[in-house]
Amino acid sequence: MLYALSIQSFVLIDRLDLEAAQGFTALTGETGAGKSIILDALGLVMGGPADRKQVRVGADQANIAAEFALPRNHPAWDILDQHGIEFNPDEMLILRRTVSKTGPSRAFVNAQPVAAAVLAELAEVLVEIHGQHAASSLMRPSTHLDLLDTYGGLEAQSDTCRKAWIAFEAARAARQQLEADVQSARDRQEWLTFAVDDLSSMAPEQGELEALTTRRGALLQSERITDAVSESTKALSDPKLEDALMRAAKAVDRIVRIPGLETLDDKLPDVAGGASEALERTLIELSEAQSHVSTLAQHSAHDASQLEAVEERLFALRALARKYDSQPELLADTLQRFQAELALCDSDAAAFEQAAKVEAEAEAAWKQAAETLSEKRTQKAEDLERDIQAQLAPLHLDRVRVRVAFTPIGEGESGARGLEKGAFEVQTNPGANFGPLKAIASGGELARFSLALKCALSESGRACTLIFDEADQGVGGAVAAAIGDRLANLAEERQVFAVTHSPQVASAAGRQWRVMKEMNAHDQVFTHVAQLDEGQRLEEIARMLSGSSITNEARAAALKLLEAA
């Protein structure tokens, strides 16, 4: 439901912060006080067209924000998910719209910038506005079949029909694709045969290009490796190195063998022994190093023929890829694809018959589902027509007749919704032809007809907030009371707002807001809204009954209306 509405610098509104509640709220006030401005602001934040003239005189920018408290399973969350908008279903959904005097308007959902079209998409599942100047979803024939299906509890059958149509389309597309692919393959069979033979002669393998590239890089470095190994071998093979180490070892060994060495220095024998052992280890490690380097030389010999062979294979694969408009690393896939296409040339009648059989079975399943749905719709349409007709008479629309008109879908049209299109049509006067809902020319009649439809379709529609703009225009007494009763009934399941001049309608509401036009100290006119308590409601409804001069009789009549509600 709509939880709060904030309006700043919009037309005659300087700043207005409204907190809404569940149930039925009536908006009352004198003509021209600005009730329609509030609806215009709500329409703007729900994705309506922006106009710089909407910015209040003296302000740079108008801001409108609407907060909605929604259940976790509300379809609005799915819309946000589809548009990649972050949200938390346990928190408020906040829509905001700004209109600048100098720049473009901007739209936000949960502080994230979006296109105004996203707000309009959300509006479809959040708010319905019924009235003289606002075409609700009820006025769009494209929604009427869905409303009928919801009214009749036919959602499951409708979904079955939709899925059957999708399966039929997929089977038909598969059959057509098979025929097209076979024909295409046969048209270029000679070229495909050559291409498969050409690629097969190269026998490209998965991952081969990467392996060859790595191997080539290593081979390009092999000559440098060979040079380094040769230099190491030469250095370690120098006889002077080994001779020098041998002479040093023998000299130190002579020191170790001198008797009484410790008399010169008690640490000298240990130091000399350590030096002798180190030189002996060095001679051993030199021999090991020479052996390792020799083994390294065996494994790192530069082979120019290997590099040439690798480069030849690599360049050939790249040339073949260019020839067949492929990526070199995908040549194996290209060969498989050409082989599969060439195999299509040998497709026999059985393959076509199987594809046609699958298509025919899918079409039959769709037709069965669609025919079942059509039969149910015809039955439920009669019930709906009676329910709507029963709502029209108390609303002073007893001359209007309504029907659900079905027309078969045209050739090539989608059958996802069944075999027919459906729309609500009305006859405005006896003997006249039935026509679309827009044939109801009067604004007040259109609002009341919307109310009648909505009452009959009380379980239909996804919007949790309904707004009726002057559904009581041109009527009073019992008709106005009937309007108030129906609005109150709708409010048992949904949040309902009604802009009204009727005391009977206002008294049926659970809450009442009075819209007033006032003038501040700077002689600026602005619109103000006040939520009325019980005493204030009594005075306001009395004013609506008697005019500017409120009499005791008017107060008594107002009290009677409130007590009866």
Secondary structure as UniProt FT lines:
FT   STRAND          2..10
FT   TURN            11..12
FT   STRAND          13..19
FT   STRAND          24..28
FT   TURN            31..32
FT   HELIX           35..45
FT   TURN            46..47
FT   HELIX           52..54
FT   TURN            57..58
FT   STRAND          61..68
FT   TURN            72..73
FT   HELIX           75..82
FT   TURN            83..84
FT   TURN            89..90
FT   STRAND          93..100
FT   STRAND          106..109
FT   TURN            110..111
FT   STRAND          112..114
FT   HELIX           116..126
FT   STRAND          127..131
FT   HELIX           137..139
FT   HELIX           141..143
FT   HELIX           144..151
FT   TURN            152..153
FT   HELIX           155..187
FT   HELIX           189..202
FT   TURN            206..207
FT   HELIX           208..236
FT   HELIX           239..257
FT   TURN            259..260
FT   HELIX           261..264
FT   TURN            266..267
FT   HELIX           268..299
FT   HELIX           304..323
FT   TURN            324..325
FT   HELIX           328..330
FT   HELIX           331..344
FT   TURN            345..346
FT   HELIX           349..392
FT   HELIX           393..395
FT   TURN            398..399
FT   STRAND          401..408
FT   TURN            411..412
FT   TURN            416..417
FT   STRAND          420..427
FT   TURN            430..431
FT   STRAND          435..436
FT   HELIX           437..439
FT   HELIX           443..456
FT   TURN            457..459
FT   STRAND          465..469
FT   TURN            471..474
FT   HELIX           477..490
FT   TURN            491..493
FT   STRAND          495..499
FT   HELIX           503..507
FT   STRAND          511..519
FT   TURN            521..522
FT   STRAND          525..531
FT   HELIX           534..546
FT   HELIX           552..564
//
